[in-house]
Amino acid sequence: MAVPPAGRVPAGAPTMRISVVIPTHDRAALVTRAVTCALSQERPPDEVVVVDDGSTDGTAELLADFGPELRYVRQEHEGAAAARNRGVQEATGDWIAFLDSDDVWLPDHLRAVEAALEGTSGEASLYFRDVTWSSGDRAGEDREGRHLWDLAGFSIEEPYRLERRGADWVLLPYQPMMLQASTVRRATYLALGGLRPDLFLRHDTYLFYVLGFREPLCAVNGVGTRMTADAGTGRLTALRPSDAQEYWHETLVLYGDLLASDGRDLTARQRRLLRSRVAEAHWRLSRLAWSDGDRRRFRSELLASLRSEPAFVAGRVRTAPAFLRRRAARVDEDS
């Protein structure tokens, strides 16, 4: 799928209306906490839009207590990407600040984002802050109390930093941005088509790549969001075995689209890096095929990995179990 060019707003001083978009599905108690957190910001949002993605647990009744401070939108259950897209379409602000229904913002989050918007005259299309995890996070208990930027090896000293080409930021092995701490220009988001509902596990990653390769980005210092595990197993941050194949197939779509749409704008280093990640996805799928006993698919995925980036496969083969090294050598000879 080719990526369309992003929309631009007219030159001049940016408007600062910030809409909050919160998708939710069967998290009645948690979403009320998220809404309260948004409305209690030191810099209050201009509106809060909750998209109820087909809840059946009384979410609508609980949210009705907020009155006109909250815009409630209901749709059939279509997933997080579709719910966020609907929220952005319904919003009236120039900027969209995303929050998940089971997470919370620190009180100064929108104030810090607004300061960066004003300081950069709204030049960036994405403003993002750091994220921390609360105790018991099922996405990985070793991340309790840790910061996303530390995990990504990312930091800035100044209150905010504008990067007019953010490709190197989004190409880090661990992206330093998450939607829960991101504020996006609404016009740009809509011009790009929003999040891709067909990418169930990687729709946010795809959006960050597209913005990073095409738009200015701005990192805003400090933690904006605390992620929780209060929704139990409802979060798909940690892959279950049944998700792994879908994840790597989506990875192939993601990087394949970037190479096809933005190849002429990539540096040689960035192109090699993307090809290596395509090779890794095929390699992972070959391992899954081997585990499933599907030798034909194993050979096909391994060949695709070799064609994408032979050096990557050579490095993996050296550390692979002996039986896989032998199989890979035969595939390499046959190819």
C-alpha angles and dihedrals in degrees: 000000000000116000114235120226115270122252122251130214121226117273118265138069111339121241113238105212106140121197121194117218118198120179117200141178122185095335100116098155095041097047091055088056090050092050091048090050091051095047091048096058117132085237101040117220119248090233141353118218119192117192110203104207098205100303119182099187104085096272093143093054094050094047091050088073090071092066121192093348087079132055110210120200123181128198138165114276105281103145138261098294093052091045092052091047090052090050092053091048091051095044122098100199125104091229129045120211111194125214129172119228094241096047134072137216124229110246096254097048100107092037091057091046092050091051089054091047091053094042092053096036087240092291096145123074093209128042115185137180135195124278131213131194127232125222120291095025106173090204087075127328090210087070094062108134093359127126127237092225091055091052089049094047088237129138144150128196099204124074089257138355126208118211114189092199109033099181094114091052095052092042093062111120087248113034112231094217136074128182092241089068098033133104116196133190104253095216092053093046092052093044089055091051094250123251118347109245090198089067099071096174104025107035093114093047090052092052092051092051093050092047092045094053096044110024142048113261130201127205113208115204122241136037113298102172138038112205117210137193092220092120089063113211093353094100119082097200090114111055119235115213090256090056097051098084092047090048093055093043089053088048089058091051092047098051094035090057092047093051092047097044102035104023094115090055096049124101117233090255093051092048091052091048093052091047089051090053090050088051091050092052091052090045092053091048090051090055091050090049090052091050089051091051092243101139094172093056090043091058093045094051093044091052090050089051091051092050092049098051119346093188091059092052092046090056093048094046091056090061098035124105114277095252091055092047089055093048092046091050091054091049090049091051092047092049 
